[in-house]
Amino acid sequence: MEGLKKAYEVLHQIISEDGYRVKKFNIHAKYPTVLKIHSPDRYTIEIDFIDNMPVVKVKKLFTISIKVLGITLKEDGGVIRLESFPDVPFDYSDEV
């Protein structure tokens, strides 16, 4: 049940005005978005974005916008799956 609560919190933040912030990333989706939530095992929840995918913005010298394919949530952290970029692991303590 704790995993479902965390998935709800993450999804709620993603569609909020401020987005979901973790590490140097800010993930934001425009409502409505189409997604699939499934649990491949007892300790993992996977969120796959199908349509109207969220975008993560990365600021360096300039801002890059990258589509988010999905997010994997585990007990201590997760992984942000990005289109055409390496996956980004994170701990919940990295949340801003």
RAGIDA-V374664 format. One record per pair of residues at least 12 apart in sequence whose ideal C-beta (glycine too) atoms are under 8 Angstrom apart, sorted by sequence separation. I is the first residue (numbers start at 1). J is the second residue. D is the distance in Angstrom with one decimal. If there is no record, write none. Layout:
# RAGIDA-V374664
i=I j=J d=D
i=I j=J d=D
This chain:
# RAGIDA-V374664
i=35 j=47 d=5.8
i=36 j=48 d=4.6
i=55 j=67 d=6.1
i=56 j=68 d=5.4
i=68 j=80 d=6.3
i=69 j=81 d=4.4
i=77 j=89 d=6.6
i=78 j=90 d=6.0
i=14 j=27 d=5.5
i=15 j=28 d=8.0
i=35 j=48 d=6.3
i=54 j=67 d=7.6
i=55 j=68 d=6.8
i=68 j=81 d=7.0
i=69 j=82 d=6.6
i=77 j=90 d=5.3
i=14 j=28 d=6.6
i=15 j=29 d=5.3
i=35 j=49 d=5.1
i=36 j=50 d=6.2
i=53 j=67 d=4.7
i=54 j=68 d=4.4
i=68 j=82 d=6.2
i=69 j=83 d=5.5
i=77 j=91 d=4.0
i=78 j=92 d=7.9
i=14 j=29 d=5.0
i=15 j=30 d=7.8
i=34 j=49 d=7.4
i=35 j=50 d=6.1
i=53 j=68 d=5.8
i=67 j=82 d=7.2
i=68 j=83 d=7.5
i=76 j=91 d=6.1
i=77 j=92 d=5.7
i=15 j=31 d=5.0
i=33 j=49 d=6.3
i=34 j=50 d=4.4
i=53 j=69 d=7.0
i=66 j=82 d=5.1
i=67 j=83 d=4.1
i=76 j=92 d=6.7
i=34 j=51 d=3.9
i=66 j=83 d=6.3
i=77 j=94 d=7.5
i=15 j=33 d=6.9
i=33 j=51 d=6.9
i=34 j=52 d=6.3
i=66 j=84 d=7.4
i=33 j=52 d=4.3
i=49 j=68 d=6.1
i=66 j=85 d=5.6
i=29 j=49 d=7.4
i=32 j=52 d=6.7
i=33 j=53 d=7.1
i=49 j=69 d=6.3
i=33 j=54 d=6.8
i=48 j=69 d=7.0
i=49 j=70 d=5.9
i=30 j=52 d=6.2
i=48 j=70 d=4.3
i=29 j=52 d=6.7
i=47 j=70 d=5.6
i=11 j=35 d=7.7
i=29 j=53 d=7.2
i=46 j=70 d=6.3
i=47 j=71 d=4.8
i=56 j=80 d=6.8
i=29 j=54 d=3.6
i=46 j=71 d=7.6
i=47 j=72 d=7.7
i=28 j=54 d=6.0
i=29 j=55 d=7.5
i=46 j=72 d=5.1
i=47 j=73 d=7.3
i=56 j=82 d=6.6
i=27 j=54 d=5.1
i=28 j=55 d=6.2
i=45 j=72 d=7.6
i=46 j=73 d=7.6
i=27 j=55 d=7.4
i=44 j=72 d=6.4
i=45 j=73 d=4.6
i=27 j=56 d=4.8
i=28 j=57 d=7.5
i=44 j=73 d=7.1
i=7 j=37 d=6.4
i=26 j=56 d=6.8
i=44 j=74 d=5.4
i=53 j=83 d=7.8
i=25 j=56 d=4.9
i=26 j=57 d=5.3
i=43 j=74 d=5.9
i=25 j=57 d=7.4
i=43 j=75 d=5.5
i=25 j=58 d=6.3
i=24 j=58 d=6.4
i=24 j=59 d=7.2
i=3 j=39 d=7.4
i=11 j=47 d=6.8
i=10 j=47 d=7.4
i=7 j=45 d=4.8
i=6 j=45 d=7.5
i=29 j=68 d=7.9
i=3 j=43 d=7.2
i=7 j=47 d=6.5
i=14 j=54 d=5.5
i=3 j=44 d=7.8
i=4 j=45 d=7.0
i=27 j=68 d=5.7
i=3 j=45 d=5.0
i=27 j=71 d=7.9
i=27 j=80 d=7.1
i=25 j=80 d=6.8
i=22 j=80 d=7.3
i=10 j=71 d=6.6
i=10 j=73 d=6.6
i=25 j=88 d=6.9
i=23 j=88 d=7.1
i=7 j=73 d=5.7
i=6 j=73 d=5.7
i=23 j=90 d=5.7
i=22 j=90 d=4.8
i=3 j=73 d=6.5
i=23 j=94 d=4.9
i=3 j=75 d=7.6
i=22 j=94 d=5.2
i=22 j=95 d=5.1
i=23 j=96 d=8.0
i=21 j=95 d=6.6
i=22 j=96 d=6.8
i=20 j=95 d=7.9
i=21 j=96 d=4.0
i=6 j=92 d=7.8
